[in-house]
Amino acid sequence: MEYKVSMAKPFFSFSGGGLYDEGNVGLTIKVGKWIEISEKFDKSNFIVYKGAYKNGKKVGRWHVYIRNSLFQKGYNKIGGGCYDEQGHGIKIGEWIDLDDGFHSRNQVTYHGEYHNGKKVGRWNAYWNFDQQIGGGQYDELDEGIKIGKWIELEEGDSLQQLIIFYGEYKHGKKVGRWDFMKRQYHESFKQIGGGFYDQNGIKFGMWIDLGEQTYDKVLSGNYQNGKKVGIWTVFHDYKEVNKIEYQN
C-alpha cells in the first residue's frame, strides 16, 4: 500500500485498506497487512494505523502515524505497540496509546506496558509528545487497577481545553481529596475545583465540580451519597451566573 498526495487538489487523498478472507462466505474477516484510517480522520487530523490481521484479530506490531497538515511531507510515527501472535487481539509489552480525544491541536498520548491485555506498572501521559502532564501506577496482578497517587486527564478531552485531575486511588477507586486544574494560556495550569471521595469512590460533602455540558463553567455545592443536593451555584470565568436546585 502507498500514501498518495496530490498537491494540486485542496483535499487529501489516501490509499489504504487491506484484504478480507474470501473463504468465509458472508463474513468480513480481515487478514494480512492493513492500513486503516482513524475514525476521526479530517483535513487537519490525518491519523493512520498500520499492521497485520490474523483471522480478524490484530497481531504483531502495529504503528500509528500522523500527518499534521495537508502540506506536510510524509508522516510521523507517534504510537503503537504489539498484539499477541496467537491471534487473540491482546495488547502486550510496551505501548504508546492515543487519547480518545487526540487531535492535531491537542496531542495527548499514554506510555506504558500491557500484560495479557491489562495495563501494569507505571503509565505516563504526555502532551505534544514531550511534555509529561500526568500518570500513575497500575497494579502488577494483571487486573488493570489503578493504585496510589495519580495525575490523570479528562478522557476524550476537547480541542481547546485540557483538564487534569490529581489525587489517590485505593483498589481502583478514587479516595480522599481530589482536585483538578485547567490549562490556561501559555500552557500553564490553574486549579479550578475539587472535593472528596469516600472509601467506596463516592463523592460527598462540598465540591467545586465541572459543568456537565461545558468545561467553561464550574458548579459549587454539596454531594450526598454521590448525588448533588440542595442549591448549587454556577460560575463562568469565576463569576456567578446561575443557581440550580437539586432535590434529595
MOMO-V812300 format. One record per residue. PSI is psi in radians with two decimals (999 if undefined). OMEGA is omega in whole degrees, -180 to 180 (* if undefined). NEAR is the number of other C-alpha atoms within 10 Angstrom. Layout:
PSI&OMEGA&NEAR / PSI&OMEGA&NEAR
This chain:
2.57&180&11 / 2.63&172&8 / 2.35&-180&11 / 2.13&-179&11 / 2.21&177&16 / 1.85&-176&12 / -0.22&-178&11 / -0.23&-179&6 / 2.64&-178&8 / -0.14&-179&9 / 2.73&-178&12 / 2.13&177&16 / 2.47&-173&13 / 2.29&177&16 / 1.83&-180&12 / -2.83&178&16 / -2.88&-178&14 / -2.78&-174&15 / 2.58&170&13 / 2.64&180&17 / 1.96&-177&15 / -0.16&-179&12 / -0.15&-180&9 / 1.67&-177&9 / 2.23&178&8 / -0.08&179&7 / 2.55&178&11 / 1.41&-178&14 / 2.13&-180&17 / 2.46&177&20 / 2.71&176&19 / -2.85&-175&16 / 2.44&-180&17 / 2.60&167&20 / 2.05&-174&21 / 2.54&180&16 / 2.40&177&19 / 2.54&177&14 / -0.38&-179&8 / 0.35&-179&14 / 2.22&173&12 / -3.05&-172&13 / -0.27&179&13 / 0.23&-174&16 / 1.20&-176&18 / 1.61&-179&21 / 2.25&180&24 / 2.66&180&20 / 2.40&-176&19 / 2.18&180&17 / -2.77&-176&21 / 2.70&176&20 / 2.64&173&23 / 1.99&-178&19 / 0.70&177&16 / 0.00&180&18 / 2.49&177&18 / 2.40&180&26 / 2.74&176&24 / -2.76&-175&19 / 2.35&173&16 / 2.41&179&19 / 2.61&176&17 / 2.28&-178&23 / 2.68&176&18 / 2.58&171&20 / 1.91&-171&19 / -0.26&-176&19 / 2.63&176&15 / -0.52&-174&18 / 0.08&175&11 / 2.42&179&9 / 2.08&177&10 / -3.11&-178&13 / 2.65&174&16 / 2.33&176&13 / 2.21&-174&13 / -0.09&-178&17 / -3.06&178&19 / -3.05&-179&21 / -2.81&-175&19 / 2.53&168&20 / 2.73&-180&26 / 2.62&-177&18 / -0.12&-180&17 / -0.16&177&12 / 0.48&177&15 / -0.09&-179&15 / 0.52&-176&19 / 2.28&178&19 / 2.42&178&24 / 2.70&175&20 / -2.80&-175&16 / 2.40&-179&15 / 2.68&165&22 / 1.90&-180&20 / 2.61&175&18 / 2.50&175&19 / 2.65&180&19 / -0.50&179&14 / 0.35&-177&16 / 2.35&179&21 / 2.79&-177&22 / -0.44&179&16 / 0.02&179&13 / 1.28&-170&17 / 1.71&-180&16 / 2.23&179&26 / 2.74&180&23 / 2.29&-175&20 / 2.20&178&18 / -2.80&-172&19 / 2.49&174&20 / 2.54&170&21 / 2.06&-177&18 / 0.69&176&14 / 0.00&-180&18 / 2.47&176&18 / 2.37&179&26 / 2.72&176&22 / -2.70&-175&19 / 2.28&172&15 / 2.36&179&19 / 2.57&177&18 / 2.37&-180&24 / 2.52&175&19 / 2.26&-176&16 / 0.53&170&14 / -0.36&-175&14 / -0.09&-180&10 / 1.87&179&10 / 2.20&-176&14 / 0.04&-180&15 / -3.14&178&18 / 3.08&180&20 / -2.91&-171&19 / 2.39&168&20 / 2.68&178&25 / 2.83&-177&18 / 0.29&-175&15 / 0.34&179&12 / 0.50&179&15 / -0.16&178&15 / 0.58&-177&18 / 2.32&177&19 / 2.44&179&23 / 2.70&175&18 / -2.84&-176&17 / 2.42&-179&15 / 2.59&164&21 / 2.01&-175&18 / 2.85&-175&18 / 2.68&170&20 / 2.16&-177&15 / 2.44&178&13 / 0.68&-176&12 / 2.70&-180&18 / 3.01&-176&17 / -0.62&-170&13 / -0.08&-173&9 / 2.73&177&14 / 1.95&-177&21 / 2.25&-180&21 / 2.28&177&20 / 2.53&177&18 / 2.38&-178&20 / -2.69&-173&19 / 2.53&173&19 / 2.49&169&22 / 2.11&180&16 / 0.66&176&15 / 0.07&-180&17 / 2.47&176&17 / 2.35&179&25 / 2.73&176&20 / -2.69&-175&17 / 2.26&171&14 / 2.37&177&20 / 2.84&176&18 / 2.62&-178&23 / 2.73&178&18 / 2.42&178&19 / 2.29&177&15 / -2.90&176&14 / 2.75&178&8 / 0.48&172&6 / 0.24&177&8 / 2.85&-178&9 / 2.60&180&15 / 2.31&179&13 / 2.32&-177&14 / -0.05&-180&17 / -3.06&179&18 / -3.13&180&20 / -2.80&-173&18 / 2.56&170&20 / 2.55&174&22 / -3.06&-175&16 / -0.24&178&14 / 0.17&179&12 / 0.45&-179&17 / 2.34&180&17 / 2.47&176&24 / 2.78&176&18 / -2.81&-176&16 / 2.28&178&15 / 2.60&160&21 / 1.93&-168&20 / 2.86&178&21 / 2.62&172&20 / 2.61&-175&15 / -0.44&-177&9 / -0.34&180&7 / 2.39&179&9 / 0.03&176&16 / -0.22&-178&13 / 2.60&172&19 / 2.69&-178&23 / 2.43&-180&22 / 2.19&180&21 / -2.85&-175&20 / 2.53&171&21 / 2.50&173&21 / 2.05&-177&14 / 0.67&176&12 / 0.07&-179&14 / 2.50&176&13 / 2.36&178&21 / 2.67&176&17 / -2.72&-177&13 / 2.23&174&15 / 2.39&-180&21 / 2.32&-179&15 / 2.29&180&21 / 2.47&173&19 / 2.12&-175&14 / 0.72&175&10 / 0.25&177&11 / 2.37&180&10 / 2.25&-178&13 / -0.29&-176&11 / 2.88&173&11 / 2.48&-180&14 / 2.36&178&13 / 2.23&178&12 / 2.34&-179&13 / 2.61&178&8 / 999&*&9
